[in-house]
Amino acid sequence: MKAIIINAYGPPDVLQESIVPVPKVGPRQVLIKIKAAGVNPIDWKIRKYGRRPCAEQGGANWGPIR
């Protein structure tokens, strides 16, 4: 699946599109195929200024359950 990866803090060109494995779904979990994702001010501020490390950003997502 496609994912946007951030390997460093900085301007928008630090964002890289990558292909990553589809996560395994465990019991009592669902996998959502994201159709739209929002970027909140805290997301770009973390990327730009590096205030705190963060593995995943964003939280305003929409998509059907797979």
C-alpha atoms as one frame of an Amber mdcrd trajectory, in Angstrom:
protein
   0.000   0.000   0.000   1.090   3.605  -0.436   2.152   5.676   2.556   3.702
   9.079   3.101   6.894   8.637   5.124   8.681  11.351   7.112  12.338  10.456
   7.751  13.421  13.931   8.866  11.995  17.182  10.114  11.864  20.067   7.664
  10.005  21.523   4.681   7.320  19.631   2.741   9.908  17.982   0.482  10.965
  15.711   3.384   7.693  13.841   2.764   8.279  10.725   0.657   5.710   8.449
  -0.966   6.614   4.809  -0.295   5.152   1.344  -0.718   4.742  -0.449   2.624
   3.216  -3.831   3.551  -0.497  -3.933   4.394  -0.795  -4.297   8.200  -2.036
  -7.587   9.635  -5.421  -7.316  11.325  -5.733  -8.979  14.710  -8.829 -10.133
  16.572 -11.294  -7.353  17.361  -9.492  -4.989  14.945 -10.487  -3.563  11.561
  -8.482  -2.331   8.597  -9.726   0.875   6.985  -8.844   1.771   3.401  -8.170
   5.497   3.744  -9.864   7.530   1.006  -9.214  10.962   2.525  -6.908  12.176
   5.281  -6.656  15.587   6.853  -3.526  17.372   7.975  -4.064  19.361  11.142
  -1.884  22.291  12.243  -0.161  20.115  14.852   0.830  17.640  12.108   2.689
  20.166   9.933   4.144  21.974  12.949   5.696  18.726  14.206   7.105  18.045
  10.726   8.365  21.594  10.238   9.744  22.394  13.686  10.474  18.935  15.108
   8.911  19.662  18.482   8.417  15.991  19.338   9.076  12.681  17.585   6.003
  11.043  16.144   5.733   7.768  14.201   2.302   8.475  12.783   0.622  11.761
  12.188  -2.896  12.700  11.300  -6.144  11.513  12.745  -8.860  12.976  10.545
  -9.280  10.035   8.162 -12.154   8.609   6.134 -12.603   5.338   4.297 -14.476
   2.019   4.151 -13.673  -0.938   6.383 -11.885  -3.576   4.323
